[in-house]
């Protein structure tokens, strides 16, 4: 994955709320089950925000949550989408949202998990145009 660009201050809860994504502790996922638009991987959200900034984190959350992939707010998926945004494989705009709207990130994640190596890296490679 691309190296972090800096150590940004990031209010992850504020950014997530603004994107319509409630953040929960991971143990809540085990008791209530995963809900669309809810994220249970606060450490990954925090790491992305601190490494790449609030606007980058907001874009990643919106790209997943607003494209019919709200159930896929998993750490691996967040990392893969973050990488694709940083790699600038597509111009950021409505075309990028349209492209991700046509992709079932859950299916991509399941295929990536079945492969050897990092699920996030495998997903990024599979999503790379």
C-alpha positions in Angstrom: 0.0 0.0 0.0 1.1 3.6 -0.5 2.9 5.1 2.5 1.1 7.5 4.8 1.6 11.1 3.9 1.6 12.6 7.4 0.3 12.6 11.0 -3.0 14.5 10.6 -5.3 15.4 13.5 -8.6 13.8 12.7 -11.9 13.8 14.6 -13.0 10.4 13.2 -16.4 10.4 15.0 -17.3 13.8 13.6 -16.2 12.8 10.1 -18.1 9.5 10.3 -21.2 11.2 11.6 -21.1 13.7 8.7 -20.9 10.8 6.3 -23.8 9.0 7.9 -21.7 6.2 9.4 -22.0 5.5 13.1 -18.8 4.1 14.6 -19.1 1.2 17.1 -16.7 -0.9 19.1 -16.0 -4.2 17.5 -17.6 -6.2 20.3 -20.9 -4.6 19.4 -20.8 -6.3 16.0 -20.8 -9.7 17.7 -23.9 -8.9 19.8 -26.1 -6.9 17.4 -25.0 -8.1 14.0 -23.7 -5.9 11.2 -26.1 -3.1 10.0 -25.9 -1.2 6.8 -24.0 2.0 7.1 -22.5 1.1 10.5 -18.8 0.6 11.0 -17.3 -1.6 13.7 -13.6 -1.0 12.9 -12.7 2.2 14.7 -8.9 1.5 14.7 -8.8 1.3 10.9 -11.0 4.5 10.5 -8.7 6.3 12.9 -5.5 5.1 11.2 -6.8 6.2 7.7 -7.8 9.6 9.1 -4.5 10.2 10.9 -2.4 9.0 8.0 -4.2 10.8 5.1 -6.5 13.4 6.6 -10.1 14.1 7.2 -11.2 14.8 3.6 -9.6 11.5 2.5 -11.4 9.6 5.2 -14.7 11.2 4.4 -14.3 10.3 0.7 -13.5 6.7 1.6 -16.5 6.3 3.9 -18.8 8.0 1.3 -17.5 5.8 -1.5 -18.4 2.7 0.4 -21.6 3.8 2.2 -23.3 5.8 -0.6 -22.8 3.2 -3.3 -25.0 0.4 -2.1 -22.1 -1.2 -0.2 -23.0 0.0 3.3 -22.7 -3.5 4.8 -19.0 -3.6 3.6 -17.5 -1.1 6.0 -14.9 -3.7 7.0 -11.3 -2.8 7.7 -10.0 -4.6 4.6 -12.5 -2.8 2.4 -11.7 0.6 3.9 -8.0 0.0 3.4 -8.5 -1.1 -0.2 -10.7 1.8 -1.2 -8.4 4.2 0.5 -5.5 2.8 -1.5 -7.4 3.2 -4.8 -8.3 6.8 -4.0 -4.6 7.6 -3.1 -3.4 5.8 -6.3 -5.7 8.1 -8.3 -6.8 5.3 -10.6 -9.9 7.3 -11.5 -10.7 11.0 -11.2 -12.6 11.7 -8.0 -16.2 12.6 -8.9 -19.5 11.1 -9.9 -17.8 8.6 -12.2 -15.9 7.1 -9.3 -19.1 6.7 -7.3 -20.9 5.2 -10.3 -18.1 2.7 -10.8 -18.2 1.6 -7.2 -22.0 1.5 -7.3 -21.7 -1.3 -9.9 -19.3 -3.3 -7.8 -20.4 -5.7 -5.0 -17.6 -5.1 -2.6 -18.8 -8.0 -0.4 -18.2 -10.4 -3.3 -14.8 -8.9 -4.0 -13.9 -9.2 -0.3 -15.0 -12.8 -0.1 -12.9 -13.7 -3.2 -9.9 -11.7 -1.8 -10.2 -13.5 1.5 -9.9 -16.9 -0.3 -6.6 -15.9 -1.8 -3.2 -16.0 0.0 -1.9 -12.8 1.4 -3.5 -9.6 2.7 -7.2 -9.3 2.0 -6.9 -5.5 1.6 -4.0 -5.8 -0.9 -5.9 -8.5 -2.8 -9.0 -6.4 -2.9 -7.1 -3.3 -4.2 -5.5 -5.4 -6.9 -8.9 -6.8 -7.9 -10.5 -3.4 -8.0 -7.6 -1.7 -9.8 -8.9 -0.9 -13.4 
